[in-house]
Amino acid sequence: MEPAIHPFVAGASVAVILLSGVGIAAVTGYLPGSNAQKAERAVVVEVREVDVKVQGTGLRVAGGVGAAAVGQQIARSARSHRRYDVSVRLHDGSVKTVSSDAPPAWKRGDKVRVVNGKLEPV
């Protein structure tokens, strides 16, 4: 005859399972009153590439004509970079724009979630 599970072991097992469930609910934002930010469902309405100009540093290149031309091009590209703005329409009808330095994987009509200011697939 096999020994039965001790009541303390069974109680501890149930407590671990319940506390794990509460922890998961708190992290994902399903626990009422938790500080986790809830994911908002949205649909991509526009993806825009924006050139951002950065204030110059006053750097000058000394040397021949070729070096000056190369230096000027490098300075121009160093003073600007591209940013990608993705506009999404939330379930309440409002529009939110999320910016990224990397080209987004999203296109118009894609369904996404907005979590902590970033887009995730649904």
C-alpha positions as CSV (number, residue, x, y, z in Angstrom):
1,M,0.0,0.0,0.0
2,E,1.4,3.4,-1.0
3,P,1.5,6.2,1.5
4,A,-1.0,9.1,0.9
5,I,0.1,12.6,0.1
6,H,0.5,14.6,3.3
7,P,-2.0,17.4,3.7
8,F,0.7,20.0,4.1
9,V,2.3,19.0,0.8
10,A,-1.1,19.2,-0.9
11,G,-1.8,22.6,0.6
12,A,1.6,23.9,-0.4
13,S,1.1,22.7,-3.9
14,V,-2.3,24.5,-4.2
15,A,-0.8,27.7,-2.7
16,V,2.1,27.7,-5.3
17,I,-0.4,27.2,-8.2
18,L,-2.7,30.0,-7.0
19,L,0.1,32.5,-6.3
20,S,1.6,31.7,-9.7
21,G,-1.7,32.5,-11.3
22,V,-2.0,35.8,-9.4
23,G,1.6,36.7,-10.4
24,I,0.9,36.1,-14.1
25,A,-2.4,38.1,-13.9
26,A,-0.5,41.0,-12.3
27,V,2.2,41.0,-14.9
28,T,-0.1,40.8,-17.9
29,G,-2.4,43.5,-16.5
30,Y,-5.5,41.3,-16.0
31,L,-5.5,41.8,-12.2
32,P,-7.7,44.8,-11.3
33,G,-5.7,47.6,-9.7
34,S,-2.3,46.3,-10.8
35,N,0.3,48.8,-12.1
36,A,0.9,46.8,-15.3
37,Q,0.0,48.7,-18.4
38,K,-2.8,47.0,-20.4
39,A,-2.4,46.2,-24.0
40,E,-4.7,48.3,-26.3
41,R,-5.8,46.6,-29.5
42,A,-5.4,48.8,-32.6
43,V,-5.3,48.8,-36.4
44,V,-2.4,50.4,-38.4
45,V,-3.7,53.4,-40.4
46,E,-0.4,54.9,-41.7
47,V,3.3,54.2,-41.8
48,R,5.5,57.3,-42.4
49,E,9.2,57.7,-42.9
50,V,10.4,61.0,-41.4
51,D,13.8,62.7,-41.9
52,V,14.9,64.1,-38.6
53,K,17.5,66.9,-38.8
54,V,19.9,67.1,-35.9
55,Q,21.7,70.4,-35.0
56,G,25.2,70.5,-36.5
57,T,28.3,70.3,-34.4
58,G,30.4,72.8,-36.4
59,L,32.8,70.1,-37.5
60,R,35.0,71.1,-40.4
61,V,37.3,69.0,-42.5
62,A,40.7,70.3,-43.6
63,G,42.4,69.0,-46.6
64,G,42.0,68.7,-50.4
65,V,38.9,69.3,-52.4
66,G,38.0,65.6,-52.4
67,A,38.4,65.3,-48.6
68,A,36.2,68.4,-48.1
69,A,33.4,67.0,-50.3
70,V,33.5,63.6,-48.5
71,G,33.6,65.4,-45.1
72,Q,30.7,67.6,-46.0
73,Q,28.6,64.5,-47.0
74,I,29.5,62.7,-43.8
75,A,28.6,65.8,-41.7
76,R,25.3,66.1,-43.6
77,S,24.4,62.5,-43.0
78,A,25.5,62.7,-39.3
79,R,23.1,65.6,-38.8
80,S,20.1,63.7,-40.0
81,H,18.6,60.3,-39.5
82,R,15.3,58.6,-40.4
83,R,12.5,57.9,-38.0
84,Y,9.4,55.8,-38.7
85,D,6.0,57.0,-37.3
86,V,3.3,54.3,-37.2
87,S,-0.2,55.7,-36.6
88,V,-2.8,53.3,-35.2
89,R,-6.5,53.7,-34.6
90,L,-7.5,52.4,-31.1
91,H,-10.8,50.7,-30.3
92,D,-12.2,53.9,-29.0
93,G,-11.6,55.7,-32.3
94,S,-8.6,57.8,-31.2
95,V,-5.4,57.7,-33.2
96,K,-2.0,57.2,-31.5
97,T,1.4,57.5,-33.1
98,V,4.3,55.2,-32.2
99,S,7.8,56.2,-33.3
100,S,10.8,53.9,-34.0
101,D,14.3,54.3,-35.4
102,A,14.1,50.8,-37.1
103,P,11.9,50.2,-40.2
104,P,8.6,48.8,-38.9
105,A,7.3,45.4,-39.9
106,W,3.7,46.8,-40.0
107,K,1.6,48.0,-42.9
108,R,-1.7,49.6,-43.3
109,G,-4.6,47.4,-42.0
110,D,-2.4,45.2,-39.7
111,K,-4.0,44.4,-36.3
112,V,-1.6,45.2,-33.4
113,R,-1.5,45.7,-29.7
114,V,0.0,48.9,-28.1
115,V,2.0,47.9,-25.0
116,N,4.1,50.4,-23.1
117,G,4.4,52.6,-26.2
118,K,5.5,49.8,-28.5
119,L,3.6,47.7,-31.1
120,E,3.2,44.0,-30.9
121,P,1.4,41.5,-33.1
122,V,-2.1,40.4,-32.1
